[in-house]
Protein backbone atom coordinates (compact mmCIF):
# COMPACT_ATOMS: atom_id res chain seq x y z
CA UNK A 1 0.00 0.00 0.00
CA UNK A 2 2.92 2.37 0.47
CA UNK A 3 3.63 2.57 -3.27
CA UNK A 4 -0.02 3.29 -4.08
CA UNK A 5 -0.16 6.09 -1.52
CA UNK A 6 3.04 7.57 -2.94
CA UNK A 7 1.68 7.52 -6.50
CA UNK A 8 -1.74 8.84 -5.47
CA UNK A 9 -0.09 11.97 -4.05
CA UNK A 10 0.94 12.91 -7.59
CA UNK A 11 -2.52 12.22 -9.06
CA UNK A 12 -4.64 14.15 -6.56
CA UNK A 13 -5.47 17.78 -7.01
CA UNK A 14 -4.18 19.80 -4.10
CA UNK A 15 -5.43 23.18 -2.97
CA UNK A 16 -5.08 26.10 -5.33
CA UNK A 17 -1.74 27.86 -5.11
CA UNK A 18 -1.54 31.60 -5.46
CA UNK A 19 0.42 32.65 -8.50
CA UNK A 20 3.12 35.23 -7.70
CA UNK A 21 3.65 38.13 -10.00
CA UNK A 22 7.02 38.15 -11.76
CA UNK A 23 9.80 40.45 -10.58
CA UNK A 24 9.73 43.53 -12.78
CA UNK A 25 10.65 47.18 -12.97
CA UNK A 26 7.96 49.81 -13.50
CA UNK A 27 8.94 53.33 -14.54
CA UNK A 28 6.42 56.16 -14.18
CA UNK A 29 6.54 59.82 -15.14
CA UNK A 30 5.11 62.03 -12.35
CA UNK A 31 5.24 65.80 -12.09
CA UNK A 32 6.90 66.59 -8.73
CA UNK A 33 7.73 70.14 -7.67
CA UNK A 34 8.87 69.89 -4.05
CA UNK A 35 10.05 67.53 -1.31
CA UNK A 36 6.45 67.07 -0.15
CA UNK A 37 5.35 65.80 -3.56
CA UNK A 38 8.30 63.44 -3.70
CA UNK A 39 7.64 62.13 -0.18
CA UNK A 40 3.91 61.63 -0.87
CA UNK A 41 4.58 59.58 -4.02
CA UNK A 42 7.36 57.56 -2.36
CA UNK A 43 5.19 56.68 0.68
CA UNK A 44 2.22 55.71 -1.48
CA UNK A 45 4.27 53.26 -3.53
CA UNK A 46 6.50 51.92 -0.73
CA UNK A 47 3.49 50.64 1.23
CA UNK A 48 2.32 48.42 -1.63
CA UNK A 49 2.60 44.66 -1.28
CA UNK A 50 5.52 43.16 -3.24
CA UNK A 51 7.56 46.35 -3.65
CA UNK A 52 11.30 45.81 -3.15
CA UNK A 53 12.82 49.19 -4.05
CA UNK A 54 11.54 52.65 -4.92
CA UNK A 55 13.77 55.22 -6.62
CA UNK A 56 12.52 58.78 -7.13
CA UNK A 57 14.42 61.15 -9.43
CA UNK A 58 12.70 64.51 -9.06
CA UNK A 59 14.88 66.24 -11.65
CA UNK A 60 13.60 63.88 -14.36
CA UNK A 61 10.08 63.56 -12.83
CA UNK A 62 10.67 59.81 -12.74
CA UNK A 63 9.70 57.06 -10.27
CA UNK A 64 11.21 53.58 -10.64
CA UNK A 65 9.58 50.73 -8.70
CA UNK A 66 11.10 47.25 -8.58
CA UNK A 67 9.36 44.20 -7.16
CA UNK A 68 6.60 41.65 -7.62
CA UNK A 69 3.97 44.22 -8.58
CA UNK A 70 1.36 44.87 -11.24
CA UNK A 71 2.31 47.95 -13.32
CA UNK A 72 -1.29 49.14 -13.58
CA UNK A 73 -1.75 49.00 -9.80
CA UNK A 74 1.44 51.01 -9.28
CA UNK A 75 0.20 53.65 -11.72
CA UNK A 76 -3.19 53.73 -10.01
CA UNK A 77 -1.56 54.15 -6.59
CA UNK A 78 0.58 57.04 -7.82
CA UNK A 79 -2.49 58.70 -9.37
CA UNK A 80 -4.30 58.35 -6.03
CA UNK A 81 -1.90 60.92 -4.56
CA UNK A 82 -3.50 63.55 -6.80
CA UNK A 83 -0.54 63.75 -9.15
CA UNK A 84 -0.72 63.41 -12.90
CA UNK A 85 1.08 60.19 -13.85
CA UNK A 86 1.76 58.03 -16.89
CA UNK A 87 4.09 55.18 -17.77
CA UNK A 88 7.60 56.36 -18.62
CA UNK A 89 7.31 57.25 -22.34
CA UNK A 90 11.03 57.70 -23.03
CA UNK A 91 13.84 55.36 -24.07
CA UNK A 92 17.59 56.01 -24.21
CA UNK A 93 18.56 57.80 -27.42
CA UNK A 94 21.21 55.25 -28.39
CA UNK A 95 18.60 52.44 -28.45
CA UNK A 96 16.39 54.07 -31.11
CA UNK A 97 17.56 53.57 -34.67
CA UNK A 98 15.89 56.80 -35.86
CA UNK A 99 15.89 59.16 -32.85
CA UNK A 100 14.86 62.18 -34.94
CA UNK A 101 11.86 60.50 -36.59
CA UNK A 102 8.50 62.24 -36.48
CA UNK A 103 7.18 62.19 -32.94
CA UNK A 104 10.31 60.68 -31.39
CA UNK A 105 12.17 63.89 -30.62
CA UNK A 106 10.69 65.66 -27.60
CA UNK A 107 12.02 68.90 -26.09
CA UNK A 108 10.67 67.96 -22.64
CA UNK A 109 12.49 64.62 -22.59
CA UNK A 110 15.44 64.34 -20.20
CA UNK A 111 18.90 64.62 -21.70
CA UNK A 112 19.84 61.50 -23.67
CA UNK A 113 16.23 60.26 -24.02
CA UNK A 114 13.70 60.28 -26.88
CA UNK A 115 10.01 59.38 -26.95
CA UNK A 116 9.26 55.71 -27.52
CA UNK A 117 7.34 55.65 -30.82
CA UNK A 118 6.98 53.07 -33.56
CA UNK A 119 8.63 55.33 -36.15
CA UNK A 120 11.94 55.13 -34.28
CA UNK A 121 12.23 51.41 -35.13
CA UNK A 122 12.12 49.77 -38.55
CA UNK A 123 9.04 47.57 -38.47
CA UNK A 124 8.29 44.31 -40.26
CA UNK A 125 7.05 46.31 -43.24
CA UNK A 126 10.47 47.87 -43.78
CA UNK A 127 12.54 46.92 -46.78
CA UNK A 128 15.28 45.16 -44.82
CA UNK A 129 15.27 41.97 -46.99
CA UNK A 130 15.78 43.99 -50.18
CA UNK A 131 18.67 45.84 -48.58
CA UNK A 132 20.31 42.53 -47.70
CA UNK A 133 20.07 41.26 -51.28
CA UNK A 134 21.37 44.52 -52.70
CA UNK A 135 24.53 44.31 -50.60
CA UNK A 136 25.42 40.87 -51.95
CA UNK A 137 26.91 42.35 -55.08
CA UNK A 138 28.41 45.54 -53.68
CA UNK A 139 32.13 46.28 -53.56
CA UNK A 140 32.00 46.45 -49.76
CA UNK A 141 31.00 42.78 -49.49
CA UNK A 142 34.16 40.68 -49.17
CA UNK A 143 32.33 37.50 -50.23
CA UNK A 144 30.87 39.03 -53.42
CA UNK A 145 33.24 37.16 -55.75
CA UNK A 146 32.28 33.80 -54.19
CA UNK A 147 28.62 34.50 -54.97
CA UNK A 148 29.30 35.34 -58.63
Secondary structure, DSSP 8 states (H G I E B T S, - for coil): -HHHHHHHHHHS-----------EEEEEEE---SHHHHHHHHHHHHTSTTEEEEEEEGGGTEEEEEES--HHHHHHHHHTTT--EEE--EEETTT-S-TTSTTT--TTS-TTEEE--GGGS--TTS-HHHHHHHGGGSTT-TTHHHH-
